[in-house]
Amino acid sequence: MARHSFIQMSKLSNVKGRISYISDPKRQEYLYATFSTREDMIFWNDLAKECQEEFRRYGTEGKCVEARELIIALPEEYTQFDPNRVLQEFTEQFKKRYNVECVSALHHNKTKKNYHIHLIFSERRLLPEPEVKIATRSVFYDELGKRVRTKKEITGEDGMIREGCIVIKKGDAYEKHLFTAKDEVFKNELFLDEAKQFYTALINRHIHDPERRLKVFDPNSVYLPTKKIGKNNPKAAEIEADNAARQDWNRTADMALVSGIAEAEIIEIKNEHVYDEATRSVQKHGWLPGLFRGIIQKAKEILQVLIRETEVPPKPTLSVDMAEYRKMQKLMVKVQDEARAIKHLIHGELPKLEKQLAETTGLFKGKERKALQEKINRMKQEIDLRMDRLPGILKADGYPDVQAFKRTYDTATSLVEQYNRDLAAWEQQVNGKDKARPEQKPPERESIRKKLRDLEAEAKRRNEARRQQTRPRGHDYDRGR
């Protein structure tokens, strides 16, 4: 299987604390570089404050999301590059693409097996000028910071404003915004997929070995994705066992592909016997990792049965050296072009001259007739010369004459056409398998010229056999002498 990229996104409810954590050398054992698109923390302080104020104002449940974070795993090849340049490129490319402010850090984990970037970004953009809202009438907020309609709603039984409630008088500022609303693009499910494609391409730009390049995991493929085991994860052993079961399925899927089972058939088994079965299990029992591993094991066994019952028909092999055949095709075009030119002289130009000569009569046309006759003679000589040169075009490539070349060319063409028919039938039989799949090694290709020599040898043997049959017996021959 190809190596897959790992890009994960999370929501941050304390962006200032998270920035401090990822960029603090005392709290990070292997911190190689930090980078920010802002020179100070004022932006992030103001951002956090405005997010919290808006969260309270709307009375939203849950936690306030102040920013988001991407974790981008890098291949070990990247440890050879300047960490500051790597981090700067990955951060500035993100800002250029989405036009948001970022803070980033480049780390190794504790065991130095996971080289990765933390990239924190804002969902809001700074306004060119602060937006201030002035109250056209008195505005009231309760203890939770939620706006209410009337003063009565924040007044106690004693007729006084309850503690913690706020009254904004007419003409005073009641809201101030430094930032735009959150960009909805970051809430869209497609954003993370786009970020994965974007960063995978950026990572691969600096990996020269094609076999080492990463690819984004395709959820619609025959494979099951494995999970990332984070630092100090209390469920590390459970995730590791789960990953082992998934990898076991993936290896079996590889065997199924090589065995000639259609991708669609493997995906159908995965969807029906893994995903659908897991959904039913969760609805009935809740999420139980042990049950999920059992589901994968049963699906794998179903696939193994199919592998045992499936036999890939051998792929047709071509017994013609295609490089030599393409050379023969060029030769055929060359001699056919020459033959057309000769034919044009014989059936086009020469008859015109002969007709012109026949029509040139009269006592005083002798000189003109002589010139025409000389033209005719020269053209006949040119035709003979070009016809004599025709076999020479082929002899330069090792063919003794035109007949031998044509016979060999026709034989090779017949073999190629038959191979194409057999290949089409084979592909239909195996239901359009992936051509990139491992194939059986074809036998050594048979040289066209070797086949020509074999044909000539066979013709000589037949001629010799016929001659022996018609030759008189030895004593009669001696008597005749």
C-alpha positions, 0 to 999 in steps of 0.5 A: 500500500502507498503511504498516506498523508496525515492532516488532522483538524481540531477546534480550540476553545483557548487559543492563547493557551494553545499558542503558549503550549506549542511554542514554549521550549520548556514544555516541548522536548523537541521544538525546532521552530516557531513562526507567526504571521503576526508580530505580537499576541495582541491580535490573538488576545483581541480575537479570543475576547471577541469570540467569547463576547459573541458566544455569551451574547448568543447564548450558544451551548457547549464551548466557544471556538476561538480558532482551529488547529491543523496537525500536519505529519511530515515524512522523515525526509523533512528532518534534512531540511532547514526547519525554519524554512519548512515551517515558514513555507507551510504557514505562509502558503496557508495564509496565502490560500485562505487569507487568515492569520496563523501561528505555527510550530515544528515538533518531534514527538517524545520518541522522535518518530513523528515529525509534525507541524502545529498550525493554528489559524483564525476563522475571522479576519481583522476589519480595516476599521473597528465597527461600533454599534450605537444604541438608538434606545436603551439596551439591556443584558442579563447576568449571562451577558444575553441581550433582553428586550425590556428593563423589567427582565433584569429588575429584581423584586425590589425594583433595582437592577439585578447584580451582574446585569448591564444597561446601555443607555441611548447614544452609548456604544453597546457593541464593538467589533474588530473582526469579521464573522467566522468564515463558513468555509472552515465549518464545511466538511469539504475544507479538511479534504481540501486541506489534505489535498493541498498539504499532501501536494506541498509535501510531495513537492520536496520528495524526489523519489516517486515511491516515497511520495504521499497520497491522500487516503481515499475513503471509497477505496478497498482499504480501511483507514488506520488511526493516529495514536496521539501522545499519552493516549489512554486508549493507545493499546486499544487503537493499536489492536484496532489498527492491526485488524484494519491492516490485516483487512488491507493486506487481504484486499491487496491479495484479492486485487492480485487474484483478479477480484474486481475492486467494486466487489471488494468495496461492496464486501467492505461496505456491507460486512464492515461499515453496515455491520458496524453501524448495526452493532453500535445501534444495538450495543454501543461502541465496543472495539472488540466487536468491531475487530470481530466484524473486520475478521468476519469480513476478511474471512468472506474475502478470503473465501472469494480469493480461494474460489477465484482464479485469474485467467492468464493474460495474453502475451505478445509474441512479437517484438513491438519495437521491431514491428513499429519499425516494419510499419515505418518501412511499409509506409516508406515503400508504399509511398514510393510505390504510389509515386511510381504508379503515378508516373506509370499510369499518370505522367507517362500516358500523358506524354505518349498521348501528346506524342501520338497527337503531334503529327505533321511534316514540320513536327519532327523536332517536337516529336523527338523531344517528346520521345526523349522525355518518354524514354527518360521517364521510362528509365526513371520508372525502371530505376525507381522500381529497381531501388524499391527492394533496396529500401528493405535490404538495408534493414535485412530483408532479402526481397519485397516478398519476404518483407511482405510475408513477414509483415503480414504474419506480424500484423496477424499476430498483433491483431490476434493479441489485441482480440485476446487481450480485449476478451481477457479484460472483459473476462476479469471485468476490467481489472486495474492495469497497474496491478501486478501481472504475470511476467510474459515469456520472452518476445519472439523476434520477427526476423527469427520468425522469418528465418524459421519460415524460410527454413521450413520452406527449404525443408518442404522443397527438399522433400518434394525434390527427393520424392521426384528424384530417380533412385540411385542405381537408375541414375547411375545407369543413365550416366 
